[in-house]
Structure formats: structure tokens, C-alpha cells
Amino acid sequence: MNSSQSTIPDNELLRHYYTDGNSKWLGILLQRYTLLLFGVCMKYLKNEEEAKDAVQQVFEKSIQELGKYKVDYFKSWIYMVAKNHCLMKLRDKGKIPKEITERMMATPAEEPDYADHLQKDELLNLLEHALPGLIPEQRLCIEEFYLHKKSYQEIAGQTGFTLMQVKSYIQNGKRNLRMVLLKQLNNER
């Protein structure tokens, strides 16, 4: 990957792929997240060779799935594809009974933060479904601030909003997200 390709944001690479169908854009994305995927697969499978194989299988699955669906946040999406792939492999091996969901899994003693990871994964999934419910200005400001780590000034410069508008969109967006998330959580119970 040359240096100009490494600076292209994920969403831009996806846009190029969805526009022209050239798999080189996916190649750049997958190469960018190879170590992340290997880490996820090692975390679940605890075997280097199985993890390497799983990464290749996740690559293949992601190429197939990206042709069918439009993905907005590649990093969180590919993470979930890898995690789900590993969990299915563990279920197939009988290491996780099929009737046990992630929500009911006991936390293994050797991984005290496993439950925290599951809760964060669930929250990220809920957020991904809740974000489209915001008005576009709120969604844009929240994504730029929290996902892309941009300052109020950077967001204002990029969008043309005033600093007060950016602050307002983020505060109101957070409040609206909280209400949507609470509603989703209450519906699950």
C-alpha cells in the first residue's frame, strides 16, 4: 500500500468500491485491518493457525457481503463479522452450546474484561441502529466528534455550522440517542 492510499479514509474507500466495483479498494481496507482481525480471532480461538485461517475466511465473507450490503462504518462492521465468525466456529466445535447467547455467557476467569467487551459490542450495535434516527446535522456532528475524534472547530470548518450549532447538535443528538437506546433496551426486555 502506498502512502497516498494509507491516508484515504475508510468511508472514501468504500465509496470508491461501491461506485466502480474495483476490488483494489477492498484490498486496501482489508490490509488496513488485518492485525485487528487477527487479534479478534486470537482472542476467541486461542490458536494462531486457526486465527490465521479465520482471518482469511473473514476476508472472503466480507468480500461477498460487501457486494450485497452498503456498509457505512467498515471498522466496526469487519470487527463484528470476525467476532461472529469466531463464535460460530466455537459453537460448531461444541465449545459454546447453541442455545446460550452472548448475553447469557458466563465470564471466563482468565478474561475478566470479557463481559465488558460483550456489553460494548452490544452498545455499538445499538448505536449503529440508533444513529440513522437522528436528524442529519446531529448525526454528522456526533459521528465526526466521537467516531472521527474531530474538535468542535474542525467540525464547524468542515460543515459550515457555527461553533454554537455544532455544540447544540452534539448535545441534542446525545440526548436523542440516549432516548432511542433506552427505548430499544426496554423493548428487548
N, C-alpha and C positions, 0 to 999 in steps of 0.2 A: 504494500500500500504506500503510495507516495504521500508526501506531506500535505499536498492540497486536498487529497481525498480524506485524510485523517481529520481535517478541520470541518468537513461538511457535516452539519447536524443530522441526527438520525431521521428526523421528520422530512428533511430535504432529500435524503437518500431514498426514503420510502416513496416520496412524491415522484422522484425520477423513475423508480421501478414501476409504480402504478401508471405512469404516463407512457413509458416506452417498452415496458416488459423486459428490459435488459437485465439479466441475472447478475451482471457485474456489480450492480448496486447492492443486491442482497449479499454478494460475496464480501463486500466491504463491511457491511453491517455484521455479518456472522463472524468475520475475522475479529472485529472490534470486541465482540462479546465471548470469544472462545474461552478465555480464562474464567470469566464469571460462570459460564455454563459448566465448565469442568469442576469448579468449586461447588456448585449446587449439586452436581451429580456425585461428587465425592462425599458430600455431607450426607446424602441419603443412602448411597450404595456401599460406601466404605471399602471400595475396591478400585484400584487405579485402572486396571484393564476394563472392568465393567463401566467405569465412569467415562473412559475414552470412547468406548463403543456407544454409550448412551449419548454423548455429545454428537457423534456422527448421526445417530438416529434422530436426535432433536433437530439437527440441521436439515435432514431430509424432510421431516414432518413440517418444519417451519416453511420450507420452500413450497410444499404442497398447500399448506394452509394460507399462506400469504397470497396465493393465486385465487383463493376463494373469498377471503375477507379483507376488509380495509382495516388496517391497524394504525392507531394514532401514536401510541407510546410503545415503541419497539422494545426497549429495555425491560419494562415490567411485563410485557407480553411474552417475550422469549424466556424470561425467568419462570413465568407460570407454566409455559409449555414444558420446560425442563423439569420443573418440580412435579408436575402431573405425570410426565413420562416415568420418572423415577418411582413415584408412588405406585403407578400401575405395575411396574416391574416387580416391586416388593410384594404387591398383592398377588401377582401371578406366581411368585415363589412361595406364597403361603406365609410370608413374614408379617403381613398385615391382613387380618380377616376382612373379607369383602364387606361385611355388614357394619364394620367400625368406620365411622367417618373421621376426618381430621379433627373435628370439633370434640369428639369423644376420646381421642387418643390420649393415653397416659404419657406423661413426660418421662423419657428415659433418664435414668440417674446420671449417665455420662454426658448428657446435654441439658444442663439446667435452663438454658435460654430457648429451648425448642418450642415451648408453648408460646413464648413471646414472638418468635418468628411466625408461628401459625396465626396468631392474632394480628400481626402486622400484615401478613398476606391477605387475610380476610378483610381487613380495613382497606387495603389498597384495592381489592376487588370491588368493595362497596363504593369507594371513592370514584373509581373508574366509571361505575354505572351512574353515580350521582352528578358528576361534573356536567354532563350534557344538559341537565335540568336547570342549570344556571343561565342567566341572560349572557349573551356572548361577551360583553365587556367584563363582567365579573369572572367568567371562566378564563378569558385571556389573561387578566391580571393575576389571578390565582395560579394559573399554570406557569406564567413567567416568573412569579415571585418564588413559589415553592418548588416547582419542578426544575426550573432553569436557573434558580438562585440569582435572579436579577434584582437590582435595587429599585426603589420607587423611581429614582431619577432615570435609570435605564429604561424602565417600562414606559415612563412618560415620554422620553425621547423617541422610543420605538413606535408608540401608539398615537402620539399627538394629544393624549389626555393630559390634564394638569396634574400636578402632584396631589392636590386635594381629591381629584376624581379617582386617581389610582388608589389612594388610601381608602376612600369610600367604597370603591368596587371590591377591594380585598376584604375589608371589614364586613360589608353586607354579604359578599359571597361566602365568607366563612360562616356567618350566621345561617344563611340559607342552606349551605352544605350540612351543617350540624342538624338542622331540622329534617332534611331529607334522610340523612343517615339514621337519626333516631326513629323516623318512620319506618325505614327499611328493617332496622333491628327489631322493632316492635312487631312488624309483620312476620318475621321469622319465628317468633316465639309462639 
